């Protein structure tokens, strides 16, 4: 149980670069097991996110447990939370949710007026996104920043995205809009549902 293990979730710094290779290996292995695509990132890219304070890492002592990062797009009008991964030795402990919540708060703090979005094919991430106030949207509602979409080129499903003119893919687009007039109502409903289920 997580209470018995001291797992720290924190904003990553330059000193955490030593974990980049295991992060990338863990992401790639998880994609193979799930049979889904993943946008490939370089060592330099992930290390830069750490240096810029745009990443979250989970550690048990000096052992890697989980990771995610944020990036802004479209002149900082959009932000993504990406690369969420938990090492197999630490799954089932609630670490993914802790990391997701911290990356979400980090994005809100750095770019409070930006729309935050996520592309995912995983049900667990969709559930976490929904709890944070994201809603499913079409890809047309996401950034049109070409640099973001180039990141999808390393995914095994990229041909689907291309064939559909970037309208559809295997992933679901989810968006948190801080200016959504219905957001407060949805959040209140989610809190009530959580109380009922607990």
C-alpha positions as CSV (number, residue, x, y, z in Angstrom):
1,X,0.0,0.0,0.0
2,X,1.1,3.5,-0.8
3,X,0.9,4.6,2.9
4,X,3.6,2.1,3.8
5,X,5.9,3.3,1.0
6,X,7.4,6.8,0.9
7,X,6.8,7.9,-2.7
8,X,7.5,11.5,-3.4
9,X,5.8,13.3,-6.3
10,X,7.6,16.6,-7.1
11,X,8.4,19.0,-9.9
12,X,11.5,17.6,-11.7
13,X,14.7,19.6,-11.9
14,X,17.9,19.4,-13.9
15,X,19.4,16.9,-11.3
16,X,16.7,14.4,-12.3
17,X,18.2,14.0,-15.8
18,X,19.7,10.7,-14.7
19,X,16.2,9.2,-14.9
20,X,15.4,10.2,-18.5
21,X,16.5,6.9,-20.1
22,X,14.5,4.8,-17.7
23,X,11.5,7.1,-18.3
24,X,11.7,6.7,-22.0
25,X,12.3,2.9,-21.8
26,X,9.2,2.6,-19.5
27,X,7.0,4.6,-21.8
28,X,8.1,2.6,-24.8
29,X,7.6,-0.8,-23.0
30,X,4.1,0.3,-21.8
31,X,3.1,1.2,-25.4
32,X,4.2,-2.2,-26.7
33,X,2.3,-4.0,-24.0
34,X,-0.9,-2.0,-24.6
35,X,-0.4,-2.3,-28.4
36,X,-1.0,1.5,-28.7
37,X,0.9,4.3,-30.1
38,X,3.0,6.8,-28.3
39,X,4.7,10.0,-29.5
40,X,8.4,9.3,-29.2
41,X,10.5,11.9,-27.3
42,X,14.3,12.3,-27.2
43,X,16.5,12.2,-24.2
44,X,17.3,15.9,-24.8
45,X,13.6,16.9,-25.0
46,X,12.6,15.2,-21.7
47,X,15.8,16.6,-20.0
48,X,14.9,20.1,-21.2
49,X,11.4,19.8,-19.7
50,X,13.0,19.0,-16.3
51,X,15.4,21.9,-16.6
52,X,12.5,24.3,-17.4
53,X,10.4,23.1,-14.4
54,X,7.8,21.6,-16.8
55,X,7.9,18.0,-15.6
56,X,6.8,16.0,-12.6
57,X,8.6,12.9,-11.3
58,X,7.8,10.4,-8.6
59,X,10.6,8.7,-6.7
60,X,10.8,6.2,-3.9
61,X,14.2,7.2,-2.5
62,X,16.3,7.2,-5.6
63,X,14.2,4.6,-7.5
64,X,12.1,5.9,-10.4
65,X,8.3,5.5,-9.9
66,X,6.5,7.8,-12.4
67,X,6.7,10.8,-14.7
68,X,4.8,13.3,-16.8
69,X,5.4,16.8,-18.3
70,X,3.7,19.8,-19.7
71,X,4.2,22.0,-22.7
72,X,2.5,25.1,-24.1
73,X,1.3,25.4,-27.7
74,X,-0.3,28.0,-30.0
75,X,1.3,31.1,-28.3
76,X,0.6,29.7,-24.9
77,X,-3.2,29.5,-25.5
78,X,-3.0,25.7,-25.1
79,X,-1.1,23.4,-22.8
80,X,-0.7,19.6,-22.9
81,X,0.0,17.2,-20.1
82,X,1.9,14.4,-21.7
83,X,4.0,11.3,-21.2
84,X,2.2,10.1,-18.1
85,X,3.9,6.9,-17.1
86,X,4.2,4.8,-13.9
87,X,6.9,2.1,-13.6
88,X,5.4,-1.4,-13.4
89,X,6.8,-1.9,-9.9
90,X,4.7,1.0,-8.7
91,X,1.4,0.5,-10.4
92,X,-1.8,0.3,-8.4
93,X,-0.6,2.7,-5.8
94,X,-2.4,5.8,-7.0
95,X,0.8,7.4,-8.3
96,X,-0.6,8.2,-11.7
97,X,-3.4,10.2,-10.2
98,X,-1.0,12.1,-8.0
99,X,1.2,12.9,-11.0
100,X,-1.7,13.9,-13.1
101,X,-3.1,16.2,-10.5
102,X,0.4,17.9,-10.0
103,X,0.9,18.4,-13.8
104,X,-2.6,19.9,-14.0
105,X,-1.9,22.3,-11.1
106,X,1.5,23.1,-12.6
107,X,-0.1,24.0,-16.0
108,X,-2.8,26.1,-14.3
109,X,-0.2,27.9,-12.3
110,X,2.1,28.7,-15.2
111,X,-0.6,29.4,-17.8
112,X,-3.9,30.2,-15.9
113,X,-5.8,31.2,-18.9
114,X,-4.7,28.4,-21.3
115,X,-6.9,25.5,-22.4
116,X,-5.3,22.3,-21.2
117,X,-5.7,19.2,-23.4
118,X,-4.8,15.6,-23.5
119,X,-4.7,13.0,-26.2
120,X,-5.1,9.5,-24.7
121,X,-6.2,6.0,-25.6
122,X,-6.2,4.9,-22.0
123,X,-9.4,4.5,-19.9
124,X,-7.6,5.3,-16.7
125,X,-6.3,8.6,-18.0
126,X,-9.7,9.5,-19.4
127,X,-11.2,9.0,-15.9
128,X,-8.5,11.1,-14.3
129,X,-9.1,13.8,-16.9
130,X,-12.8,13.8,-16.3
131,X,-12.3,14.1,-12.6
132,X,-10.2,17.2,-13.3
133,X,-12.9,18.8,-15.4
134,X,-11.8,17.8,-18.9
135,X,-14.4,17.0,-21.5
136,X,-14.1,14.9,-24.7
137,X,-13.7,17.2,-27.8
138,X,-13.0,16.9,-31.5
139,X,-9.5,17.4,-32.7
140,X,-10.7,20.7,-34.3
141,X,-11.1,22.0,-30.7
142,X,-7.4,21.4,-30.0
143,X,-4.4,23.5,-30.9
144,X,-3.6,24.0,-34.6
145,X,0.1,24.4,-33.7
146,X,2.0,22.3,-36.3
147,X,4.8,21.7,-33.8
148,X,2.4,19.8,-31.5
149,X,1.1,17.6,-34.3
150,X,4.6,16.8,-35.5
151,X,5.0,15.1,-32.2
152,X,2.5,12.5,-33.3
153,X,4.7,11.4,-36.2
154,X,6.5,8.9,-34.0
155,X,3.3,7.1,-33.1
156,X,2.4,3.8,-34.8
157,X,-1.1,5.2,-35.4
158,X,0.1,8.3,-37.2
159,X,-1.2,7.1,-40.5
160,X,-4.8,7.1,-39.1
161,X,-4.4,10.8,-38.1
162,X,-3.0,11.6,-41.6
163,X,-5.7,9.6,-43.5
164,X,-8.5,11.5,-41.7
165,X,-7.0,14.9,-42.3
166,X,-6.2,15.2,-38.6
167,X,-9.9,14.9,-37.6
168,X,-9.7,11.5,-35.9
169,X,-7.3,9.0,-34.5
170,X,-7.1,6.2,-32.0
171,X,-6.7,8.7,-29.2
172,X,-9.5,10.7,-27.6
173,X,-9.0,14.4,-27.4
174,X,-10.0,15.9,-24.0
175,X,-10.0,19.6,-23.1
176,X,-10.1,21.6,-19.9
177,X,-11.3,25.2,-20.7
178,X,-10.9,27.6,-17.7
179,X,-13.6,29.8,-19.3
180,X,-16.1,27.1,-19.9
181,X,-19.4,28.4,-18.3
182,X,-20.6,24.8,-17.5
183,X,-17.3,23.8,-15.8
184,X,-18.4,24.6,-12.2
185,X,-21.6,22.7,-12.6
186,X,-19.8,19.6,-13.9
187,X,-17.2,19.8,-11.1
188,X,-20.0,19.9,-8.5
189,X,-21.6,16.9,-10.1
190,X,-18.3,15.0,-10.1
191,X,-17.8,15.8,-6.4
192,X,-21.3,14.6,-5.5
193,X,-20.7,11.4,-7.5
194,X,-17.4,10.7,-5.7
195,X,-19.2,11.1,-2.3
196,X,-21.9,8.7,-3.4
197,X,-19.3,6.1,-4.6
198,X,-17.1,6.4,-1.5
